[in-house]
Amino acid sequence: MSMFKIISRTSSTTPIGILAEALRKTGNTVDHILLKKVKIIKCENGECLAEMKIGKGDCNLLDGFHGGAAAKLIDTISSFALASHDKHYMVPSVSVNLNLSYLKGTALGEEIIIDAKTSRAGKQLAYIKCEIRNKTTGDVVIEGTHVKKILDRAKTFSEMIKEFLVFILKQLRMSPKTVTAENFENYLKTSNNYDKVLNKVKVVSVGDGNCVAELKIDNEHANSMNILHGGFSAMLVDVITSFGLLTIEQYYMIPSVTVDLHLTYLKAAKVSEEIVIDARTIKSGKTLAFLECEIKRKSTGEVLVKGNQTKCFLHPK
């Protein structure tokens, strides 16, 4: 008899809890890069509670917790929460909508709590709320909501466990007038912060507040169903739009932080497919900049993901 059938769902060592811990410790995927530092405290009854100490590799250039890393974290921990829900226990799902509001900054070395709760789970859609809190102060630093579509329920629990286990075991500095796509691409390849997860991205063109990049989807960019990971998509939108903003001369080298990040997932892309990330600066003022991004299938031009980001400039005092 499988050990997963022996352990009760209401136990603190539920199958999904075991898988979450195993996923954290194995593999070289986008999940592993971030989750290897995460401690899963509880994962049951539609809720997942975790904690993490922010390291250098999780930060942006300002040594603050990277907005894209936060999006990836909320995507994954909220998905764990849903997978532990009795109604959709270990049933596959994909992201439809991911929205984050960044309320306060979190610095290198600080500890955070990630608290995800399934607020509603229907036959086709599930809604999960997630908060990231400063462990020391209890302050909410990021609020997130995640809408997921429930996929084919015909697969048995044992089939899902098998697929999940197979997945687990598989496992700038420049002037805006002279900035080139190569500059940004070299930055991604040599970065020692969380941007390093984008080291296979090819930056095609930059300028006038825009940035276009391409990527061939590899296993490390995919989820357990071998399609482009929702959290990785959020990371692409966060970084590529930020690159575009940096090419506007008046904002060059002015640090900025994410205030709001919103993604709508329209279609899926599989491993080995090529995608285009097309980012544009829509409006920018003294304090805020509004950016939009589309992730498209390169072969057909179909829009897979639509994203919007609002950034706040940190002007020197």
C-alpha positions in Angstrom: 0.0 0.0 0.0 1.3 3.5 -0.9 2.4 5.6 2.0 0.2 8.4 0.6 -2.8 6.3 1.4 -1.8 5.5 4.9 -1.3 9.1 6.0 -4.4 11.0 6.9 -5.3 14.2 5.1 -5.9 16.0 8.4 -2.4 15.1 9.6 0.3 17.8 9.7 2.3 15.4 7.4 -0.2 15.3 4.6 0.8 14.0 1.2 0.8 17.5 -0.2 2.9 18.7 2.7 5.4 15.9 2.0 5.5 16.8 -1.7 5.9 20.5 -0.9 8.8 19.7 1.3 10.3 17.3 -1.3 9.9 19.9 -4.1 11.7 22.4 -1.9 14.7 20.1 -1.5 15.1 18.6 -5.0 15.4 19.6 -8.6 16.7 22.6 -10.5 13.4 24.2 -11.6 12.2 27.7 -10.9 10.3 26.3 -7.9 13.5 24.9 -6.4 15.5 28.0 -6.8 13.3 29.9 -4.4 11.6 27.2 -2.4 14.8 25.5 -1.2 14.9 28.3 1.4 11.2 28.0 2.4 10.1 26.0 5.4 6.6 24.6 5.0 4.9 24.8 8.5 1.4 23.6 7.6 -0.3 22.5 4.4 -3.8 21.1 4.9 -7.5 21.8 4.6 -7.0 24.4 1.8 -4.4 26.3 3.7 -0.6 26.5 3.5 1.6 28.4 5.9 5.3 28.8 5.3 8.3 31.0 6.3 11.5 32.1 4.8 14.6 34.2 5.5 15.4 36.5 2.6 18.8 35.9 1.2 20.9 37.8 -1.3 19.7 35.6 -4.2 16.1 36.6 -3.4 16.7 40.3 -3.7 16.7 43.1 -6.3 19.5 45.5 -6.9 18.5 47.5 -3.8 18.8 44.5 -1.5 15.0 44.4 -1.1 12.8 41.3 -1.6 12.4 41.0 -5.4 8.9 41.7 -6.6 9.1 38.8 -9.1 10.3 36.4 -6.4 7.3 37.5 -4.2 5.0 36.7 -7.1 6.5 33.3 -7.6 6.3 32.6 -3.9 2.6 33.5 -3.7 1.8 31.6 -6.9 3.4 28.4 -5.5 2.3 28.5 -1.9 -1.3 29.4 -2.8 -1.2 26.5 -5.3 -0.1 24.2 -2.4 -3.0 25.5 -0.3 -5.5 24.6 -3.1 -4.0 21.2 -3.6 -4.6 20.4 0.0 -8.3 21.3 -0.1 -10.7 18.4 0.3 -12.8 19.4 -2.7 -9.8 19.6 -5.1 -7.4 17.3 -3.3 -4.3 17.0 -5.6 -6.5 17.9 -8.7 -4.4 19.8 -11.3 -5.1 23.5 -11.9 -3.7 26.4 -13.8 -3.5 30.1 -13.1 -6.2 32.4 -14.5 -5.4 35.5 -12.6 -2.7 36.6 -10.2 -2.8 40.0 -8.5 -0.3 41.4 -5.9 -0.3 44.7 -4.0 3.1 45.6 -2.5 2.5 47.5 0.7 5.9 47.7 2.4 9.4 46.8 1.6 11.3 43.8 3.1 15.1 43.8 3.3 17.9 41.3 2.9 18.1 39.2 6.1 14.6 39.7 7.3 12.2 36.7 7.9 8.8 36.5 6.3 5.6 34.4 6.8 3.6 33.3 3.7 0.0 32.6 4.7 -2.3 31.2 1.9 -5.9 30.3 2.4 -8.4 29.0 -0.1 -11.4 31.4 0.2 -13.7 29.7 -2.3 -13.4 26.5 -4.3 -16.0 25.8 -7.0 -16.3 23.2 -9.7 -14.3 25.1 -12.3 -12.6 28.0 -10.4 -10.8 28.4 -7.1 -9.9 31.6 -5.3 -7.0 31.8 -2.9 -5.8 34.7 -0.8 -2.2 35.0 0.4 -0.4 37.4 2.7 3.3 37.8 3.1 4.1 39.2 6.5 7.2 40.4 8.3 7.8 37.7 10.9 9.2 40.1 13.5 6.6 42.9 13.3 3.6 41.0 11.9 3.1 43.8 9.3 1.5 42.7 6.0 4.1 43.6 3.3 2.4 42.0 0.3 -1.2 41.0 -0.4 -2.0 38.6 -3.1 -5.0 36.9 -4.8 -4.8 33.9 -7.1 -7.6 32.6 -9.3 -7.0 29.0 -10.6 -9.0 26.9 -13.1 -9.6 23.3 -12.1 -8.5 20.9 -14.9 -9.7 17.5 -15.8 -10.8 15.7 -12.6 -10.7 12.3 -14.2 -7.2 11.5 -13.1 -7.0 9.4 -10.0 -5.2 10.5 -6.9 -2.5 7.8 -7.5 -2.0 9.1 -11.0 -1.5 12.6 -9.8 1.0 11.4 -7.1 2.9 9.5 -9.7 3.1 12.5 -12.0 4.1 14.8 -9.2 6.9 12.5 -8.1 8.2 12.1 -11.6 8.4 15.9 -11.8 10.2 16.1 -8.5 12.7 13.4 -9.3 13.5 14.9 -12.8 14.8 17.2 -11.7 23.9 47.5 -15.2 25.2 49.9 -15.4 25.0 52.0 -18.7 23.7 55.1 -20.4 20.1 55.1 -21.8 21.4 56.5 -25.0 23.8 53.7 -25.6 21.9 50.9 -23.8 21.5 47.8 -25.9 19.7 44.5 -25.7 23.0 42.8 -25.1 23.6 44.9 -22.0 20.4 43.6 -20.4 21.0 40.1 -21.6 24.5 40.0 -20.1 23.1 41.3 -16.8 20.6 38.4 -16.6 23.4 35.9 -17.4 25.7 37.3 -14.7 23.2 38.4 -12.0 23.7 37.1 -8.5 20.3 38.2 -7.3 16.9 36.6 -8.0 17.0 37.9 -11.6 19.3 35.0 -12.3 16.3 32.7 -12.9 16.0 34.6 -16.3 19.5 33.7 -17.4 18.2 31.9 -20.6 16.1 34.9 -21.7 17.3 36.5 -25.0 16.7 40.3 -25.0 15.9 41.2 -28.6 15.3 45.0 -28.5 15.1 47.8 -26.1 14.4 51.6 -26.3 11.8 54.3 -25.8 10.4 52.6 -22.7 9.9 49.3 -24.5 11.6 45.9 -24.2 11.1 42.8 -26.3 12.6 39.4 -25.2 12.3 35.8 -26.2 12.6 32.5 -24.4 12.5 28.8 -25.3 10.6 27.2 -22.5 12.7 24.6 -20.7 11.8 22.2 -17.9 13.1 24.7 -15.3 10.5 27.2 -16.4 7.5 24.8 -16.3 5.2 23.4 -13.7 4.4 19.8 -13.0 2.2 19.6 -16.1 5.1 20.8 -18.3 3.5 24.1 -19.2 4.9 27.6 -18.6 4.8 28.3 -14.8 2.4 31.0 -13.7 4.9 32.4 -11.2 7.7 32.4 -13.8 5.4 34.4 -16.1 5.0 36.9 -13.3 8.8 37.1 -13.0 9.1 37.8 -16.8 6.5 40.5 -16.7 8.1 42.1 -13.6 11.7 42.2 -15.0 11.1 42.8 -18.7 8.8 45.8 -18.1 11.4 47.2 -15.7 14.0 46.9 -18.4 11.8 48.9 -20.7 11.3 51.6 -18.1 15.1 52.0 -17.7 15.5 53.0 -21.3 13.6 56.3 -20.7 16.3 58.8 -20.1 14.6 60.8 -17.3 14.1 57.5 -15.3 17.5 56.0 -16.1 19.2 54.8 -12.9 16.4 56.1 -10.7 15.5 53.1 -8.4 11.9 52.0 -8.4 9.8 49.4 -6.6 6.7 47.5 -7.6 3.4 48.8 -6.2 1.0 46.6 -8.1 1.4 43.6 -10.4 -1.5 42.0 -12.2 -1.5 39.1 -14.6 -4.3 37.4 -16.6 -3.5 33.9 -18.0 -5.3 33.3 -21.3 -3.6 30.2 -22.8 -0.8 27.7 -22.0 2.6 27.1 -23.6 4.4 23.8 -23.3 8.0 22.9 -22.7 10.1 23.5 -25.9 7.8 26.1 -27.3 9.2 29.6 -27.9 7.6 32.7 -26.4 8.0 36.5 -27.0 7.8 38.9 -24.0 6.6 42.3 -25.3 6.8 45.1 -22.6 5.8 48.8 -23.0 5.7 51.8 -20.8 2.2 53.3 -21.1 2.5 56.3 -18.8 5.1 57.7 -16.5 5.1 60.7 -14.1 7.1 62.1 -11.3 6.1 59.3 -8.8 4.6 56.4 -10.7 5.0 54.5 -14.0 2.4 52.3 -15.6 3.7 49.4 -17.7 2.0 46.6 -19.7 3.3 43.4 -21.1 2.1 40.5 -23.3 3.6 37.1 -23.4 2.9 35.6 -26.8 3.5 32.3 -28.6 6.3 33.0 -31.1 5.0 30.7 -33.8 1.4 32.0 -33.9 1.5 35.4 -32.2 -1.3 34.2 -29.8 -1.4 36.2 -26.5 -0.8 33.7 -23.6 -0.5 36.1 -20.7 -1.4 39.8 -20.2 0.4 41.7 -17.4 0.3 45.2 -15.9 2.8 46.6 -13.5 2.8 49.9 -11.5 6.1 51.1 -10.2 7.0 53.8 -7.7 10.2 55.8 -8.1 12.4 56.2 -5.1 13.8 59.7 -5.6 16.9 60.6 -3.5 16.2 62.9 -0.6 
